[in-house]
Amino acid sequence: MTPAIEFTSVPPWAVAPRCAPADVSGRYWTVVAFVGGESIASEWVAQLESRPGASPRVHLVCDDDVATGAVDADVATARVGWRLMIAGPADACLRLRAHALGIGIGDDEITVASTDVTAKDVHCAHCRAVTHDAVPLGGVVACHGCGRRLAVQAHVSRRIGAHLGVLA
């Protein structure tokens, strides 16, 4: 039996596409938009630019390396009041969020909007390989590392940004 999603570590935006409003509580912003998240990023930028003196840094990215590089560069010059806003497919957002948390960015400094929740990264509890596939929570996927059939659990690792997969 799967617990109610609100009692799990799976963020609501990783279950169903969700567009959060811009975090206007900050003073400086980095907006990262993966492919598919451009329109949300545009909405956020419009919301932010309506504030006096606001000038968000916007990065349209196509992969994790470009996204993490952009965040790392912006964090290097960040000031108090800096916020990170991520838009795109949930799997990419989870990975970038994990990176951000790993370099010391707080959860309350991150806003995420997901555009697609179909694909998931599934971390094998047996061999530690990560399998990327279109699979629902509770679904089964073959591990690319050890070949075991993994049941996708309602658990997301904040450290690696992937769902937990255990022997089905």
Secondary structure, DSSP 8 states (H G I E B T S, - for coil): ----GGGSSS-GGGTS-B-----TT-SEEEEEEETT-HHHHHHHHHHHHTSTT---EEEEESSHHHHHHHHHHHHHT--TTEEEEEEE-HHHHHHHHHHHHHTT--GGGEEEEES--SEEEEEETTT--EEEEE--TT-EEE-TTT--EEEEEEEEETTTTEEEEEE-
